[in-house]
Amino acid sequence: MDAFTIEIGSVAPFMAANIDTDVIMPKQFLKGIDRKGLDRGVFFDQRFVEGGEENPDFVLNQPQWRDAKFLAVGANFGCGSSREHAVWGLKQLGIRALIGTSFAGIFYDNCQRNGLLVIELDVARMNQFGEQVISGQVDKVEIDLPAQVIRFSGGEKITFDLDPMRKEALLQGLDAIGSTLQYKEEIQQFEAKHLTANPWLA
């Protein structure tokens, strides 16, 4: 997966609470045998009107947020079904981080496994940040994962917490398999020792 170190980009506000994975990636986009084209499915029913034209009122279709790298989201984002397609689609659309107060557990884990940074802030700070984004006070920000800081162009910054293991995996671009393979030599040594002690298993 893509490593995340320092990313700079605009933040789009999508602050409604309880946005589920069927909203993020509707079921009709789950039929493919690969991950191609999932970027079109992201927020499909909100991004497009009947006939397939863009909905000009949807946040990601507005000029200032069309190329957003980050989303400021409402509470319990990613609830509902466990579909990993939602995360794949967000990544294909160019989203690199989600900033909110709380995320559904399985969705949070799927983000981690696919290199999509999830930042949790307390409610008061997130409300302030959301208002700044909506009003245009905040446009582009820098997210510095090594320092665990969101920096604004005016000098303001927000620090955030992240589990050290999740942070290290994101910094190195390692999914669960990649993290395990860091211990390849130790695994092979254990296997050899185990088979020597238990030859009937060979």
C-alpha positions as CSV (number, residue, x, y, z in Angstrom):
1,M,0.0,0.0,0.0
2,D,1.1,3.6,-0.4
3,A,3.1,5.0,2.5
4,F,1.9,8.1,4.3
5,T,4.5,10.6,5.6
6,I,3.7,14.3,4.9
7,E,0.8,15.3,2.6
8,I,-0.4,18.7,1.6
9,G,-3.9,19.4,0.2
10,S,-7.3,20.9,0.6
11,V,-9.9,19.7,3.1
12,A,-13.5,19.2,2.0
13,P,-16.3,19.3,4.6
14,F,-18.7,16.3,4.7
15,M,-19.9,16.7,8.3
16,A,-23.1,14.7,8.4
17,A,-23.1,12.1,11.1
18,N,-23.6,8.3,10.6
19,I,-22.5,8.2,6.9
20,D,-22.6,4.5,6.2
21,T,-20.6,2.5,3.7
22,D,-23.6,2.1,1.4
23,V,-23.5,5.9,1.0
24,I,-19.8,5.9,0.5
25,M,-19.9,3.0,-2.0
26,P,-23.4,1.9,-3.2
27,K,-24.0,-1.8,-3.7
28,Q,-24.1,-1.6,-7.5
29,F,-20.4,-1.0,-7.6
30,L,-19.6,-4.2,-5.8
31,K,-20.1,-6.4,-8.8
32,G,-16.7,-6.1,-10.4
33,I,-14.0,-8.8,-10.2
34,D,-11.3,-6.2,-9.5
35,R,-11.0,-2.8,-8.0
36,K,-11.1,-0.7,-11.2
37,G,-13.5,2.2,-11.5
38,L,-14.5,2.5,-7.8
39,D,-13.6,6.2,-7.8
40,R,-16.8,6.8,-9.7
41,G,-18.9,5.0,-7.1
42,V,-17.8,7.1,-4.2
43,F,-20.8,9.1,-2.9
44,F,-22.4,8.2,-6.2
45,D,-26.0,9.1,-5.2
46,Q,-24.8,12.5,-3.9
47,R,-22.2,13.3,-6.6
48,F,-24.4,12.6,-9.6
49,V,-28.0,13.4,-10.6
50,E,-30.3,11.1,-12.7
51,G,-28.7,10.8,-16.1
52,G,-25.2,10.7,-14.8
53,E,-24.4,14.4,-14.7
54,E,-22.5,15.9,-11.7
55,N,-24.6,17.4,-9.0
56,P,-23.2,21.0,-8.7
57,D,-24.4,21.2,-5.0
58,F,-22.3,18.3,-3.8
59,V,-19.2,19.3,-2.0
60,L,-16.7,17.4,-4.0
61,N,-18.1,18.9,-7.3
62,Q,-17.5,22.4,-6.1
63,P,-14.3,24.1,-7.5
64,Q,-12.6,24.7,-4.2
65,W,-13.0,21.1,-3.1
66,R,-12.9,19.1,-6.3
67,D,-9.3,18.0,-5.8
68,A,-9.5,17.6,-2.0
69,K,-7.0,15.2,-0.5
70,F,-8.7,15.2,2.9
71,L,-12.3,15.0,4.2
72,A,-13.5,16.5,7.5
73,V,-16.3,14.1,8.4
74,G,-19.1,13.7,11.0
75,A,-19.3,11.2,13.8
76,N,-19.5,7.5,13.3
77,F,-18.3,7.8,9.7
78,G,-18.1,4.4,7.9
79,C,-20.8,2.6,9.8
80,G,-23.0,-0.1,8.4
81,S,-21.6,-3.0,6.3
82,S,-18.0,-4.0,6.3
83,R,-17.4,-3.4,2.6
84,E,-13.7,-2.6,1.9
85,H,-14.7,-1.2,-1.5
86,A,-15.6,2.0,0.3
87,V,-12.0,2.5,1.3
88,W,-10.7,1.4,-2.1
89,G,-12.9,3.9,-3.8
90,L,-11.9,6.8,-1.5
91,K,-8.3,6.0,-2.2
92,Q,-8.9,6.0,-6.0
93,L,-10.6,9.3,-5.7
94,G,-7.5,10.8,-4.2
95,I,-8.5,10.9,-0.6
96,R,-5.5,10.4,1.7
97,A,-6.9,11.2,5.2
98,L,-10.2,11.4,7.0
99,I,-10.5,13.8,10.0
100,G,-13.4,13.3,12.4
101,T,-14.4,12.4,16.0
102,S,-15.3,8.7,15.6
103,F,-15.3,6.0,13.0
104,A,-16.9,2.6,12.7
105,G,-14.5,-0.1,13.9
106,I,-14.3,-2.3,10.8
107,F,-14.1,0.8,8.5
108,Y,-11.3,2.2,10.6
109,D,-9.4,-1.1,10.3
110,N,-10.0,-1.2,6.5
111,C,-8.6,2.3,6.2
112,Q,-5.5,1.3,8.1
113,R,-4.9,-1.8,6.0
114,N,-5.1,0.3,2.8
115,G,-3.0,3.3,3.7
116,L,-5.9,5.8,4.4
117,L,-5.0,7.8,7.5
118,V,-7.8,8.2,10.0
119,I,-7.4,11.1,12.5
120,E,-9.7,11.3,15.5
121,L,-10.1,14.7,17.3
122,D,-12.2,15.5,20.3
123,V,-15.7,16.9,19.6
124,A,-15.0,20.5,20.5
125,R,-11.9,20.7,18.4
126,M,-13.5,18.9,15.5
127,N,-16.5,21.2,15.6
128,Q,-14.2,24.2,15.4
129,F,-12.2,22.7,12.6
130,G,-15.3,21.8,10.7
131,E,-16.6,25.4,10.9
132,Q,-13.2,26.7,9.7
133,V,-13.3,24.4,6.7
134,I,-16.9,25.1,5.8
135,S,-16.4,28.9,6.1
136,G,-13.2,28.8,4.0
137,Q,-10.9,29.9,6.8
138,V,-9.0,26.7,6.2
139,D,-8.2,25.6,2.7
140,K,-5.0,23.6,2.3
141,V,-3.4,22.0,5.3
142,E,-0.3,19.9,5.8
143,I,-0.7,16.6,7.6
144,D,2.6,15.5,9.1
145,L,2.3,11.9,10.2
146,P,5.8,11.6,11.8
147,A,5.1,14.6,14.0
148,Q,1.4,13.8,14.3
149,V,0.4,17.3,13.5
150,I,-2.1,19.1,11.1
151,R,-0.6,22.5,10.1
152,F,-2.6,25.4,8.7
153,S,-1.1,27.9,6.3
154,G,-1.6,30.7,9.0
155,G,0.6,28.8,11.5
156,E,-2.1,27.2,13.6
157,K,-1.7,23.5,14.2
158,I,-3.6,20.6,15.7
159,T,-1.9,17.6,17.2
160,F,-3.4,14.2,17.1
161,D,-2.9,10.7,18.6
162,L,-2.4,7.5,16.8
163,D,-1.6,4.0,17.8
164,P,2.2,3.5,17.4
165,M,1.8,0.2,15.4
166,R,-0.7,1.8,13.1
167,K,1.5,4.8,12.6
168,E,4.6,2.7,11.8
169,A,2.7,0.6,9.3
170,L,1.4,3.8,7.5
171,L,4.8,5.3,7.5
172,Q,6.4,2.3,5.9
173,G,3.4,1.5,3.6
174,L,2.9,-1.9,5.2
175,D,-0.4,-3.8,5.2
176,A,-0.9,-6.8,7.5
177,I,1.0,-9.2,5.2
178,G,3.8,-6.7,4.7
179,S,4.1,-6.2,8.5
180,T,4.3,-10.0,9.0
181,L,7.0,-10.4,6.3
182,Q,9.3,-8.1,8.3
183,Y,9.8,-11.2,10.5
184,K,10.3,-13.6,7.6
185,E,13.7,-14.8,8.8
186,E,12.4,-15.4,12.4
187,I,9.4,-17.3,11.0
188,Q,11.6,-19.5,8.8
189,Q,13.9,-20.2,11.8
190,F,10.9,-21.2,13.9
191,E,9.5,-23.4,11.1
192,A,12.8,-25.2,10.7
193,K,13.2,-25.7,14.5
194,H,9.6,-26.9,14.8
195,L,9.9,-29.4,12.0
196,T,13.2,-30.7,13.5
197,A,11.5,-31.3,16.8
198,N,8.4,-32.7,15.2
199,P,9.6,-34.5,12.0
200,W,6.2,-36.3,11.5
201,L,4.7,-32.9,10.6
202,A,6.8,-32.6,7.4
